Amino acid sequence: MSPASYRAAPPRVACSTLQVHRPRTKSGPRGQRLSSRRHRDAGPDGSPLAWTDVTTPPTAPSAVTAATIDEAAPRVADVASRTPLELNARLSAATGAQVWLKREDLQPVRSYKIRGAYNLIVQLDAEARGRGVVCASAGNHAQGVALACRRLGTHGRIYVPGTTPRQKRERIVTLGGADVEVIVVGDSYEDAFRAAQQDAADTGAVLVPAFDDPRTISGQGTVAPEIVEQLGHAPDLLVVPVGGGGLIAGMATWMHERHPATRVVGVEPAGAASMGAALAAGAPTPLAEVDPFVDGAAVGTAGRHTFPLVRDAGAQLMTVDEGHACTEMLRLYQSDGIIAEPAGALATAALDAGLVIEPGSTVVCVVSGGNNDISRYGEVLERSLIHQRLKHYFLVSFPQEPGALRRFLDEILGPDDDITLFDYVKRNNRETGPALIGVELASADDLSGLLERLEDSPLGVERVAPGSPLFHYLV
Ligand SMILES: Cc1ncc(COP(=O)(O)O)c(C=O)c1O
């Protein structure tokens, strides 16, 4: 057996119109550090710091109404597509309902984000447009801003965190052309947001919030009337992915006013459930930690505009595990030929994650985005297998004698168990040598048999516990 080791950190993108931002000062607005951290920011006394938009004047939540959304619709139609609403046979059969998909992944920027960005920028007067715009984005809002800038001849500076996939960064540059600059800063949306705020304060450029502005929210809300027009009636259930809450705030507000009988459910990734936390606490509350995997929806604090709109529209919130979203991404791809990014798969993933669905009812799920970097599929597959309890890792102490591996294969592995990782280093002067083994099962039911055989064998076996640091390293 020979040692096998691999794993390279993904390269940081460097391309001509893309800069990595190194802030000259360590202090952002109100003294926050512009640092690269995933956990909650704390003030000097340990209290959480709010990072919500402090440059836009406070606007009462009622600044978003069904009327502002109806007014946004013809503006948005200048640049956004009226995306198809498609009946999905797989999900309809699985739920016994009529499940329709609103294909916002088919927008020119491959997500609904163009609606809000354009609705905001097109309403700026010539003087404001002349100062240019800035935004922070995990990638999709940036593409909306980039396309809007190009259409309107406005200059844009776009701050993205280092976690933004390469595919999204490159699309921003392609869509915005010479009108935009992309600046990489920190490793969370919040880091990028603070840098954009600082830029706006320093230069006078107009900040275009990704979700927490009535004009952004009204633009995103235009998805709702479009669905009702296309369907010919309001759905019984509308399922919407949630990050900072711009999409659901707009859609739920419009539905609540125009079709209050429709139940609106927002779906957050389990590792970034900030809107659910806000509803539970009665106010936006920073999460202690955010899992950045569902990059479109990994937001640590619900918006101060979006939160009251979601609450007052009576939307319900639920979570879906990141691994479950991966399984649904793969189903969308394999069965339906739809390329969804993780956030784009949240709404349909919710259908088999405990959401109660009336048989025969009409359900609409928003497939919100399709900007998936091909290099992420390895991780998507791995997370999906783990979620389905098909992938497991073990540390096994092998006696350092000929034939030990053969006995492991013959006596412990089941007929359908597949070794996906075997990392062993022969040690001199020792009786046993440890091996790290990854096993993929054909069925989750095969796990108990494998564990029993491992337990009964003379080999020392330790299961790598899901969630442990070693497990995270492997995945
Ligand atoms: C594809 C996709 N879906 C959902 C969301 C969540 O959006 P919101 O912040 O409007 O809740 C985002 C946000 O960037 C996204 O890009």
The ligand as a MOL file (V3000), in Angstrom:
LIG
                    3D

  0  0  0     0  0            999 V3000
M  V30 BEGIN CTAB
M  V30 COUNTS 16 16 0 0 0
M  V30 BEGIN ATOM
M  V30 1 C -30.1120 32.4070 -6.2400 0
M  V30 2 C -30.5360 33.1120 -4.9970 0
M  V30 3 N -31.6140 32.6610 -4.3500 0
M  V30 4 C -32.0300 33.2340 -3.2000 0
M  V30 5 C -31.3500 34.2980 -2.6440 0
M  V30 6 C -31.8470 34.9260 -1.3640 0
M  V30 7 O -32.2960 36.1990 -1.6480 0
M  V30 8 P -32.7740 37.3260 -0.6370 0
M  V30 9 O -31.5540 37.9590 -0.0580 0
M  V30 10 O -33.5260 38.2450 -1.5040 0
M  V30 11 O -33.5810 36.6660 0.4080 0
M  V30 12 C -30.2400 34.8130 -3.3000 0
M  V30 13 C -29.5010 35.9550 -2.7670 0
M  V30 14 O -28.4730 36.3520 -3.2620 0
M  V30 15 C -29.8240 34.2060 -4.5050 0
M  V30 16 O -28.7510 34.6490 -5.1720 0
M  V30 END ATOM
M  V30 BEGIN BOND
M  V30 1 1 1 2
M  V30 2 1 2 3
M  V30 3 2 2 15
M  V30 4 2 3 4
M  V30 5 1 4 5
M  V30 6 1 5 6
M  V30 7 2 5 12
M  V30 8 1 6 7
M  V30 9 1 7 8
M  V30 10 2 8 9
M  V30 11 1 8 10
M  V30 12 1 8 11
M  V30 13 1 12 13
M  V30 14 1 12 15
M  V30 15 2 13 14
M  V30 16 1 15 16
M  V30 END BOND
M  V30 END CTAB
M  END
